[in-house]
Amino acid sequence: MAKGVRLVITLECTECRTNSDKRSQGVSRYTTTKNRRNTTGRLELKKFCRHCNKHTAHKEIK
Ligand SMILES: [Zn+2]
C-alpha cells in the first residue's frame, strides 16, 4: 500500500451544527480516513447522530 494516501478526517453532524439550541448538548463527530486519490472534495456520509437520534449527513470539517 502506498504511503501518505490515507488522510485522517473528522466528520461532523450538519444538523447539530446548524441547530444552535442543540449545540450545547454537543455535536456528533466521527473520525475516519479517506483516500486522497479517490476523494478529492469534502467527504459527506450518512451517520447515526446520537444527539439528533437519527441518521443525518455528516460533513468533513477541518
Ligand atoms: Zn446531530
N, CA, C, O and the ligand as a Tripos MOL2 file, in Angstrom:
@<TRIPOS>MOLECULE
protein
  249   247    63     0     0
PROTEIN
NO_CHARGES

@<TRIPOS>ATOM
      1 N           0.8350   -1.2050    0.0000 N.3       1 MET1
      2 CA          0.0000    0.0000    0.0000 C.3       1 MET1
      3 C           0.8730    1.2610    0.0000 C.2       1 MET1
      4 O           1.8760    1.3340    0.7110 O.2       1 MET1
      5 N           0.4890    2.2180   -0.7820 N.am      2 ALA2
      6 CA          1.2780    3.4380   -0.8930 C.3       2 ALA2
      7 C           1.1660    4.2700    0.3850 C.2       2 ALA2
      8 O           0.1230    4.2920    1.0390 O.2       2 ALA2
      9 N           2.2180    4.9260    0.7120 N.am      3 LYS3
     10 CA          2.2410    5.7500    1.9180 C.3       3 LYS3
     11 C           1.6850    7.1370    1.6400 C.2       3 LYS3
     12 O           1.7940    7.6520    0.5270 O.2       3 LYS3
     13 N           1.0870    7.7390    2.6660 N.am      4 GLY4
     14 CA          0.6630    9.1220    2.5620 C.3       4 GLY4
     15 C          -0.5990    9.3430    1.7710 C.2       4 GLY4
     16 O          -0.8970   10.4730    1.3840 O.2       4 GLY4
     17 N          -1.3500    8.2840    1.5230 N.am      5 VAL5
     18 CA         -2.5840    8.4300    0.7560 C.3       5 VAL5
     19 C          -3.7730    8.5670    1.6940 C.2       5 VAL5
     20 O          -4.6980    9.3370    1.4370 O.2       5 VAL5
     21 N          -3.7350    7.7970    2.8010 N.am      6 ARG6
     22 CA         -4.8560    7.8630    3.7370 C.3       6 ARG6
     23 C          -4.7510    9.1120    4.5950 C.2       6 ARG6
     24 O          -3.7180    9.3830    5.2070 O.2       6 ARG6
     25 N          -5.8510    9.8710    4.6280 N.am      7 LEU7
     26 CA         -5.9140   11.0630    5.4550 C.3       7 LEU7
     27 C          -6.9160   10.8370    6.5760 C.2       7 LEU7
     28 O          -8.0180   10.3410    6.3440 O.2       7 LEU7
     29 N          -6.5290   11.2000    7.7910 N.am      8 VAL8
     30 CA         -7.4770   11.1310    8.9030 C.3       8 VAL8
     31 C          -8.3180   12.3990    8.8800 C.2       8 VAL8
     32 O          -7.7850   13.5080    8.8790 O.2       8 VAL8
     33 N          -9.6370   12.2260    8.8630 N.am      9 ILE9
     34 CA        -10.5340   13.3750    8.8070 C.3       9 ILE9
     35 C         -11.5980   13.2480    9.8830 C.2       9 ILE9
     36 O         -11.8170   12.1640   10.4240 O.2       9 ILE9
     37 N         -12.2540   14.3470   10.1910 N.am     10 THR10
     38 CA        -13.3440   14.3580   11.1610 C.3      10 THR10
     39 C         -14.6360   14.7120   10.4480 C.2      10 THR10
     40 O         -14.7000   15.6770    9.6860 O.2      10 THR10
     41 N         -15.6690   13.9100   10.7090 N.am     11 LEU11
     42 CA        -16.9920   14.1840   10.1490 C.3      11 LEU11
     43 C         -17.8790   14.7100   11.2700 C.2      11 LEU11
     44 O         -17.8940   14.1610   12.3720 O.2      11 LEU11
     45 N         -18.6160   15.7750   10.9800 N.am     12 GLU12
     46 CA        -19.4640   16.3890   11.9830 C.3      12 GLU12
     47 C         -20.8940   16.4820   11.4720 C.2      12 GLU12
     48 O         -21.1310   16.7750   10.3000 O.2      12 GLU12
     49 N         -21.8510   16.2270   12.3730 N.am     13 CYS13
     50 CA        -23.2710   16.2540   12.0120 C.3      13 CYS13
     51 C         -23.6770   17.6550   11.5630 C.2      13 CYS13
     52 O         -23.4800   18.6310   12.2880 O.2      13 CYS13
     53 N         -24.2420   17.7440   10.3710 N.am     14 THR14
     54 CA        -24.6010   19.0550    9.8390 C.3      14 THR14
     55 C         -25.8290   19.6250   10.5580 C.2      14 THR14
     56 O         -25.9710   20.8420   10.6700 O.2      14 THR14
     57 N         -26.7120   18.7500   11.0420 N.am     15 GLU15
     58 CA        -27.9140   19.2350   11.7250 C.3      15 GLU15
     59 C         -27.5750   19.7960   13.0980 C.2      15 GLU15
     60 O         -28.1640   20.7890   13.5250 O.2      15 GLU15
     61 N         -26.6330   19.1690   13.7910 N.am     16 CYS16
     62 CA        -26.1840   19.7010   15.0790 C.3      16 CYS16
     63 C         -25.5370   21.0710   14.8890 C.2      16 CYS16
     64 O         -25.7120   21.9790   15.7010 O.2      16 CYS16
     65 N         -24.8060   21.1920   13.8250 N.am     17 ARG17
     66 CA        -24.0600   22.4330   13.5840 C.3      17 ARG17
     67 C         -24.9960   23.6040   13.3040 C.2      17 ARG17
     68 O         -24.7170   24.7360   13.6990 O.2      17 ARG17
     69 N         -26.1040   23.3290   12.6240 N.am     18 THR18
     70 CA        -26.9890   24.4190   12.2390 C.3      18 THR18
     71 C         -28.0390   24.7040   13.3020 C.2      18 THR18
     72 O         -28.6880   25.7490   13.2630 O.2      18 THR18
     73 N         -28.2160   23.7800   14.2600 N.am     19 ASN19
     74 CA        -29.2000   23.9800   15.3200 C.3      19 ASN19
     75 C         -28.5020   24.4770   16.5790 C.2      19 ASN19
     76 O         -27.8920   23.6960   17.3100 O.2      19 ASN19
     77 N         -28.5950   25.7770   16.8270 N.am     20 SER20
     78 CA        -27.8450   26.3720   17.9350 C.3      20 SER20
     79 C         -28.4100   25.9470   19.2890 C.2      20 SER20
     80 O         -27.6830   25.9390   20.2830 O.2      20 SER20
     81 N         -29.6960   25.5940   19.3420 N.am     21 ASP21
     82 CA        -30.2920   25.1550   20.6090 C.3      21 ASP21
     83 C         -29.6720   23.8540   21.0820 C.2      21 ASP21
     84 O         -29.4790   23.6390   22.2790 O.2      21 ASP21
     85 N         -29.3630   22.9910   20.1270 N.am     22 LYS22
     86 CA        -28.8320   21.6880   20.4740 C.3      22 LYS22
     87 C         -27.3200   21.6880   20.6280 C.2      22 LYS22
     88 O         -26.7340   20.7100   21.0920 O.2      22 LYS22
     89 N         -26.7090   22.7610   20.2470 N.am     23 ARG23
     90 CA        -25.2500   22.8020   20.2370 C.3      23 ARG23
     91 C         -24.6460   22.5870   21.6110 C.2      23 ARG23
     92 O         -23.5600   22.0250   21.7450 O.2      23 ARG23
     93 N         -25.3680   23.0460   22.6390 N.am     24 SER24
     94 CA        -24.8450   22.9050   23.9970 C.3      24 SER24
     95 C         -24.7340   21.4480   24.4110 C.2      24 SER24
     96 O         -23.9180   21.0880   25.2600 O.2      24 SER24
     97 N         -25.5620   20.6180   23.8020 N.am     25 GLN25
     98 CA        -25.5270   19.1940   24.1320 C.3      25 GLN25
     99 C         -24.3830   18.4730   23.4260 C.2      25 GLN25
    100 O         -24.0750   17.3230   23.7380 O.2      25 GLN25
    101 N         -23.7780   19.1390   22.5020 N.am     26 GLY26
    102 CA        -22.6640   18.5140   21.8120 C.3      26 GLY26
    103 C         -22.9890   18.2640   20.3570 C.2      26 GLY26
    104 O         -24.1350   18.3790   19.9250 O.2      26 GLY26
    105 N         -21.9840   17.9300   19.6350 N.am     27 VAL27
    106 CA        -22.1130   17.6740   18.2120 C.3      27 VAL27
    107 C         -21.5690   16.2920   17.9180 C.2      27 VAL27
    108 O         -20.4960   15.9190   18.3910 O.2      27 VAL27
    109 N         -22.3170   15.5390   17.1330 N.am     28 SER28
    110 CA        -21.8660   14.1970   16.7870 C.3      28 SER28
    111 C         -20.6720   14.2620   15.8540 C.2      28 SER28
    112 O         -20.6940   14.9490   14.8330 O.2      28 SER28
    113 N         -19.6310   13.5360   16.2250 N.am     29 ARG29
    114 CA        -18.4320   13.5320   15.3780 C.3      29 ARG29
    115 C         -17.9260   12.1150   15.1640 C.2      29 ARG29
    116 O         -17.9500   11.2750   16.0640 O.2      29 ARG29
    117 N         -17.4810   11.8870   13.9730 N.am     30 TYR30
    118 CA        -16.8640   10.6140   13.6380 C.3      30 TYR30
    119 C         -15.4790   10.8810   13.0600 C.2      30 TYR30
    120 O         -15.2670   11.8170   12.2880 O.2      30 TYR30
    121 N         -14.5680   10.0420   13.4560 N.am     31 THR31
    122 CA        -13.2410   10.1260   12.8510 C.3      31 THR31
    123 C         -13.0830    8.9760   11.8790 C.2      31 THR31
    124 O         -13.3760    7.8260   12.2050 O.2      31 THR31
    125 N         -12.6260    9.2880   10.7090 N.am     32 THR32
    126 CA        -12.4390    8.2610    9.6970 C.3      32 THR32
    127 C         -11.2270    8.6110    8.8440 C.2      32 THR32
    128 O         -10.5600    9.6210    9.0700 O.2      32 THR32
    129 N         -10.9620    7.7870    7.8920 N.am     33 THR33
    130 CA         -9.8750    8.0890    6.9640 C.3      33 THR33
    131 C         -10.4360    8.1090    5.5530 C.2      33 THR33
    132 O         -11.4450    7.4650    5.2650 O.2      33 THR33
    133 N          -9.7900    8.8330    4.7000 N.am     34 LYS34
    134 CA        -10.2000    8.8340    3.3020 C.3      34 LYS34
    135 C          -8.9740    8.7000    2.4170 C.2      34 LYS34
    136 O          -7.8510    9.0270    2.8000 O.2      34 LYS34
    137 N          -9.2320    8.2180    1.2500 N.am     35 ASN35
    138 CA         -8.1660    8.0630    0.2640 C.3      35 ASN35
    139 C          -8.0600    9.3460   -0.5460 C.2      35 ASN35
    140 O          -8.9950    9.7300   -1.2470 O.2      35 ASN35
    141 N          -6.9320    9.9900   -0.4440 N.am     36 ARG36
    142 CA         -6.7680   11.2830   -1.1100 C.3      36 ARG36
    143 C          -6.8860   11.1660   -2.6260 C.2      36 ARG36
    144 O          -7.3020   12.1070   -3.3020 O.2      36 ARG36
    145 N          -6.5210   10.0190   -3.1440 N.am     37 ARG37
    146 CA         -6.5980    9.8350   -4.6010 C.3      37 ARG37
    147 C          -8.0370    9.7220   -5.0770 C.2      37 ARG37
    148 O          -8.4110   10.2780   -6.1100 O.2      37 ARG37
    149 N          -8.8470    8.9850   -4.2990 N.am     38 ASN38
    150 CA        -10.2220    8.7290   -4.7310 C.3      38 ASN38
    151 C         -11.1780    9.8470   -4.3250 C.2      38 ASN38
    152 O         -12.1680   10.1010   -5.0100 O.2      38 ASN38
    153 N         -10.8820   10.5100   -3.2150 N.am     39 THR39
    154 CA        -11.7860   11.5240   -2.6910 C.3      39 THR39
    155 C         -11.0770   12.8640   -2.6940 C.2      39 THR39
    156 O         -10.2280   13.1260   -1.8420 O.2      39 THR39
    157 N         -11.4200   13.7010   -3.6360 N.am     40 THR40
    158 CA        -10.7300   14.9770   -3.7530 C.3      40 THR40
    159 C         -11.4640   16.0640   -2.9920 C.2      40 THR40
    160 O         -10.8290   16.9050   -2.3550 O.2      40 THR40
    161 N         -12.7880   16.0660   -3.0420 N.am     41 GLY41
    162 CA        -13.5710   17.1000   -2.3820 C.3      41 GLY41
    163 C         -13.8330   16.7570   -0.9360 C.2      41 GLY41
    164 O         -13.2060   15.8570   -0.3770 O.2      41 GLY41
    165 N         -14.7640   17.4780   -0.3280 N.am     42 ARG42
    166 CA        -15.1560   17.2380    1.0520 C.3      42 ARG42
    167 C         -16.0140   15.9840    1.1270 C.2      42 ARG42
    168 O         -16.9190   15.7700    0.3210 O.2      42 ARG42
    169 N         -15.7050   15.1800    2.1020 N.am     43 LEU43
    170 CA        -16.4370   13.9370    2.2730 C.3      43 LEU43
    171 C         -17.7330   14.1900    3.0430 C.2      43 LEU43
    172 O         -17.7620   14.9690    3.9950 O.2      43 LEU43
    173 N         -18.8010   13.5180    2.6150 N.am     44 GLU44
    174 CA        -20.0710   13.6320    3.3170 C.3      44 GLU44
    175 C         -20.6930   12.2480    3.4090 C.2      44 GLU44
    176 O         -20.8720   11.5740    2.3940 O.2      44 GLU44
    177 N         -21.0220   11.8240    4.6250 N.am     45 LEU45
    178 CA        -21.5610   10.4840    4.8320 C.3      45 LEU45
    179 C         -22.7830   10.5470    5.7210 C.2      45 LEU45
    180 O         -22.9150   11.4370    6.5610 O.2      45 LEU45
    181 N         -23.6800    9.5850    5.5260 N.am     46 LYS46
    182 CA        -24.8190    9.4300    6.4280 C.3      46 LYS46
    183 C         -24.3710    8.6090    7.6230 C.2      46 LYS46
    184 O         -23.9220    7.4700    7.4860 O.2      46 LYS46
    185 N         -24.5020    9.2130    8.8040 N.am     47 LYS47
    186 CA        -24.1030    8.5220   10.0300 C.3      47 LYS47
    187 C         -25.1840    8.7200   11.0680 C.2      47 LYS47
    188 O         -25.9780    9.6570   10.9970 O.2      47 LYS47
    189 N         -25.1970    7.8160   12.0370 N.am     48 PHE48
    190 CA        -26.1680    7.9840   13.1190 C.3      48 PHE48
    191 C         -25.6670    9.0250   14.1060 C.2      48 PHE48
    192 O         -24.5710    8.9080   14.6550 O.2      48 PHE48
    193 N         -26.4990   10.0540   14.3250 N.am     49 CYS49
    194 CA        -26.1580   11.0860   15.2930 C.3      49 CYS49
    195 C         -26.9170   10.8140   16.5820 C.2      49 CYS49
    196 O         -28.1470   10.7690   16.5720 O.2      49 CYS49
    197 N         -26.2100   10.6340   17.6860 N.am     50 ARG50
    198 CA        -26.8840   10.3210   18.9430 C.3      50 ARG50
    199 C         -27.5420   11.5590   19.5460 C.2      50 ARG50
    200 O         -28.3920   11.4360   20.4280 O.2      50 ARG50
    201 N         -27.1670   12.7340   19.0890 N.am     51 HIS51
    202 CA        -27.7890   13.9650   19.5740 C.3      51 HIS51
    203 C         -29.0920   14.2380   18.8240 C.2      51 HIS51
    204 O         -30.0700   14.6810   19.4260 O.2      51 HIS51
    205 N         -29.1120   13.9830   17.5400 N.am     52 CYS52
    206 CA        -30.3290   14.1250   16.7410 C.3      52 CYS52
    207 C         -31.2000   12.8830   16.8640 C.2      52 CYS52
    208 O         -32.3930   12.9200   16.5650 O.2      52 CYS52
    209 N         -30.5960   11.7820   17.3040 N.am     53 ASN53
    210 CA        -31.2800   10.4990   17.4510 C.3      53 ASN53
    211 C         -31.7790    9.9570   16.1110 C.2      53 ASN53
    212 O         -32.8260    9.3140   16.0470 O.2      53 ASN53
    213 N         -31.0400   10.2140   15.0680 N.am     54 LYS54
    214 CA        -31.3820    9.7040   13.7390 C.3      54 LYS54
    215 C         -30.1620    9.7900   12.8380 C.2      54 LYS54
    216 O         -29.1230   10.3370   13.2080 O.2      54 LYS54
    217 N         -30.3200    9.2350   11.6540 N.am     55 HIS55
    218 CA        -29.2340    9.3200   10.6850 C.3      55 HIS55
    219 C         -29.2580   10.6910   10.0200 C.2      55 HIS55
    220 O         -30.2970   11.1470    9.5440 O.2      55 HIS55
    221 N         -28.1150   11.3280    9.9980 N.am     56 THR56
    222 CA        -28.0080   12.6460    9.4040 C.3      56 THR56
    223 C         -26.7540   12.6910    8.5220 C.2      56 THR56
    224 O         -25.9190   11.7870    8.5490 O.2      56 THR56
    225 N         -26.6540   13.7460    7.7580 N.am     57 ALA57
    226 CA        -25.4640   13.9390    6.9430 C.3      57 ALA57
    227 C         -24.3330   14.4590    7.8230 C.2      57 ALA57
    228 O         -24.4950   15.4330    8.5580 O.2      57 ALA57
    229 N         -23.2040   13.8030    7.7350 N.am     58 HIS58
    230 CA        -22.0090   14.2450    8.4760 C.3      58 HIS58
    231 C         -20.9950   14.7310    7.4520 C.2      58 HIS58
    232 O         -20.6610   14.0250    6.5000 O.2      58 HIS58
    233 N         -20.5190   15.9320    7.6620 N.am     59 LYS59
    234 CA        -19.5950   16.5340    6.7050 C.3      59 LYS59
    235 C         -18.2060   16.6680    7.2810 C.2      59 LYS59
    236 O         -18.0160   16.8510    8.4830 O.2      59 LYS59
    237 N         -17.2570   16.5730    6.4000 N.am     60 GLU60
    238 CA        -15.8640   16.7200    6.7900 C.3      60 GLU60
    239 C         -15.5940   18.1440    7.2900 C.2      60 GLU60
    240 O         -16.0080   19.1250    6.6720 O.2      60 GLU60
    241 N         -14.9000   18.2290    8.4060 N.am     61 ILE61
    242 CA        -14.5210   19.5430    8.9390 C.3      61 ILE61
    243 C         -13.0060   19.5960    9.0580 C.2      61 ILE61
    244 O         -12.3230   18.5780    8.9560 O.2      61 ILE61
    245 N         -12.4960   20.7970    9.2740 N.am     62 LYS62
    246 CA        -11.0460   20.9600    9.4360 C.3      62 LYS62
    247 C         -10.6820   20.8890   10.9050 C.2      62 LYS62
    248 O          -9.5080   21.0030   11.2560 O.2      62 LYS62
    249 ZN        -26.7900   15.7650   15.0190 Zn       63 ZN63
@<TRIPOS>BOND
     1     1     2 1
     2     2     3 1
     3     3     4 2
     4     3     5 am
     5     5     6 1
     6     6     7 1
     7     7     8 2
     8     7     9 am
     9     9    10 1
    10    10    11 1
    11    11    12 2
    12    11    13 am
    13    13    14 1
    14    14    15 1
    15    15    16 2
    16    15    17 am
    17    17    18 1
    18    18    19 1
    19    19    20 2
    20    19    21 am
    21    21    22 1
    22    22    23 1
    23    23    24 2
    24    23    25 am
    25    25    26 1
    26    26    27 1
    27    27    28 2
    28    27    29 am
    29    29    30 1
    30    30    31 1
    31    31    32 2
    32    31    33 am
    33    33    34 1
    34    34    35 1
    35    35    36 2
    36    35    37 am
    37    37    38 1
    38    38    39 1
    39    39    40 2
    40    39    41 am
    41    41    42 1
    42    42    43 1
    43    43    44 2
    44    43    45 am
    45    45    46 1
    46    46    47 1
    47    47    48 2
    48    47    49 am
    49    49    50 1
    50    50    51 1
    51    51    52 2
    52    51    53 am
    53    53    54 1
    54    54    55 1
    55    55    56 2
    56    55    57 am
    57    57    58 1
    58    58    59 1
    59    59    60 2
    60    59    61 am
    61    61    62 1
    62    62    63 1
    63    63    64 2
    64    63    65 am
    65    65    66 1
    66    66    67 1
    67    67    68 2
    68    67    69 am
    69    69    70 1
    70    70    71 1
    71    71    72 2
    72    71    73 am
    73    73    74 1
    74    74    75 1
    75    75    76 2
    76    75    77 am
    77    77    78 1
    78    78    79 1
    79    79    80 2
    80    79    81 am
    81    81    82 1
    82    82    83 1
    83    83    84 2
    84    83    85 am
    85    85    86 1
    86    86    87 1
    87    87    88 2
    88    87    89 am
    89    89    90 1
    90    90    91 1
    91    91    92 2
    92    91    93 am
    93    93    94 1
    94    94    95 1
    95    95    96 2
    96    95    97 am
    97    97    98 1
    98    98    99 1
    99    99   100 2
   100    99   101 am
   101   101   102 1
   102   102   103 1
   103   103   104 2
   104   103   105 am
   105   105   106 1
   106   106   107 1
   107   107   108 2
   108   107   109 am
   109   109   110 1
   110   110   111 1
   111   111   112 2
   112   111   113 am
   113   113   114 1
   114   114   115 1
   115   115   116 2
   116   115   117 am
   117   117   118 1
   118   118   119 1
   119   119   120 2
   120   119   121 am
   121   121   122 1
   122   122   123 1
   123   123   124 2
   124   123   125 am
   125   125   126 1
   126   126   127 1
   127   127   128 2
   128   127   129 am
   129   129   130 1
   130   130   131 1
   131   131   132 2
   132   131   133 am
   133   133   134 1
   134   134   135 1
   135   135   136 2
   136   135   137 am
   137   137   138 1
   138   138   139 1
   139   139   140 2
   140   139   141 am
   141   141   142 1
   142   142   143 1
   143   143   144 2
   144   143   145 am
   145   145   146 1
   146   146   147 1
   147   147   148 2
   148   147   149 am
   149   149   150 1
   150   150   151 1
   151   151   152 2
   152   151   153 am
   153   153   154 1
   154   154   155 1
   155   155   156 2
   156   155   157 am
   157   157   158 1
   158   158   159 1
   159   159   160 2
   160   159   161 am
   161   161   162 1
   162   162   163 1
   163   163   164 2
   164   163   165 am
   165   165   166 1
   166   166   167 1
   167   167   168 2
   168   167   169 am
   169   169   170 1
   170   170   171 1
   171   171   172 2
   172   171   173 am
   173   173   174 1
   174   174   175 1
   175   175   176 2
   176   175   177 am
   177   177   178 1
   178   178   179 1
   179   179   180 2
   180   179   181 am
   181   181   182 1
   182   182   183 1
   183   183   184 2
   184   183   185 am
   185   185   186 1
   186   186   187 1
   187   187   188 2
   188   187   189 am
   189   189   190 1
   190   190   191 1
   191   191   192 2
   192   191   193 am
   193   193   194 1
   194   194   195 1
   195   195   196 2
   196   195   197 am
   197   197   198 1
   198   198   199 1
   199   199   200 2
   200   199   201 am
   201   201   202 1
   202   202   203 1
   203   203   204 2
   204   203   205 am
   205   205   206 1
   206   206   207 1
   207   207   208 2
   208   207   209 am
   209   209   210 1
   210   210   211 1
   211   211   212 2
   212   211   213 am
   213   213   214 1
   214   214   215 1
   215   215   216 2
   216   215   217 am
   217   217   218 1
   218   218   219 1
   219   219   220 2
   220   219   221 am
   221   221   222 1
   222   222   223 1
   223   223   224 2
   224   223   225 am
   225   225   226 1
   226   226   227 1
   227   227   228 2
   228   227   229 am
   229   229   230 1
   230   230   231 1
   231   231   232 2
   232   231   233 am
   233   233   234 1
   234   234   235 1
   235   235   236 2
   236   235   237 am
   237   237   238 1
   238   238   239 1
   239   239   240 2
   240   239   241 am
   241   241   242 1
   242   242   243 1
   243   243   244 2
   244   243   245 am
   245   245   246 1
   246   246   247 1
   247   247   248 2
@<TRIPOS>SUBSTRUCTURE
     1 MET1         2 RESIDUE 1 A MET
     2 ALA2         6 RESIDUE 1 A ALA
     3 LYS3        10 RESIDUE 1 A LYS
     4 GLY4        14 RESIDUE 1 A GLY
     5 VAL5        18 RESIDUE 1 A VAL
     6 ARG6        22 RESIDUE 1 A ARG
     7 LEU7        26 RESIDUE 1 A LEU
     8 VAL8        30 RESIDUE 1 A VAL
     9 ILE9        34 RESIDUE 1 A ILE
    10 THR10       38 RESIDUE 1 A THR
    11 LEU11       42 RESIDUE 1 A LEU
    12 GLU12       46 RESIDUE 1 A GLU
    13 CYS13       50 RESIDUE 1 A CYS
    14 THR14       54 RESIDUE 1 A THR
    15 GLU15       58 RESIDUE 1 A GLU
    16 CYS16       62 RESIDUE 1 A CYS
    17 ARG17       66 RESIDUE 1 A ARG
    18 THR18       70 RESIDUE 1 A THR
    19 ASN19       74 RESIDUE 1 A ASN
    20 SER20       78 RESIDUE 1 A SER
    21 ASP21       82 RESIDUE 1 A ASP
    22 LYS22       86 RESIDUE 1 A LYS
    23 ARG23       90 RESIDUE 1 A ARG
    24 SER24       94 RESIDUE 1 A SER
    25 GLN25       98 RESIDUE 1 A GLN
    26 GLY26      102 RESIDUE 1 A GLY
    27 VAL27      106 RESIDUE 1 A VAL
    28 SER28      110 RESIDUE 1 A SER
    29 ARG29      114 RESIDUE 1 A ARG
    30 TYR30      118 RESIDUE 1 A TYR
    31 THR31      122 RESIDUE 1 A THR
    32 THR32      126 RESIDUE 1 A THR
    33 THR33      130 RESIDUE 1 A THR
    34 LYS34      134 RESIDUE 1 A LYS
    35 ASN35      138 RESIDUE 1 A ASN
    36 ARG36      142 RESIDUE 1 A ARG
    37 ARG37      146 RESIDUE 1 A ARG
    38 ASN38      150 RESIDUE 1 A ASN
    39 THR39      154 RESIDUE 1 A THR
    40 THR40      158 RESIDUE 1 A THR
    41 GLY41      162 RESIDUE 1 A GLY
    42 ARG42      166 RESIDUE 1 A ARG
    43 LEU43      170 RESIDUE 1 A LEU
    44 GLU44      174 RESIDUE 1 A GLU
    45 LEU45      178 RESIDUE 1 A LEU
    46 LYS46      182 RESIDUE 1 A LYS
    47 LYS47      186 RESIDUE 1 A LYS
    48 PHE48      190 RESIDUE 1 A PHE
    49 CYS49      194 RESIDUE 1 A CYS
    50 ARG50      198 RESIDUE 1 A ARG
    51 HIS51      202 RESIDUE 1 A HIS
    52 CYS52      206 RESIDUE 1 A CYS
    53 ASN53      210 RESIDUE 1 A ASN
    54 LYS54      214 RESIDUE 1 A LYS
    55 HIS55      218 RESIDUE 1 A HIS
    56 THR56      222 RESIDUE 1 A THR
    57 ALA57      226 RESIDUE 1 A ALA
    58 HIS58      230 RESIDUE 1 A HIS
    59 LYS59      234 RESIDUE 1 A LYS
    60 GLU60      238 RESIDUE 1 A GLU
    61 ILE61      242 RESIDUE 1 A ILE
    62 LYS62      246 RESIDUE 1 A LYS
    63 ZN63       249 GROUP 0 **** ****
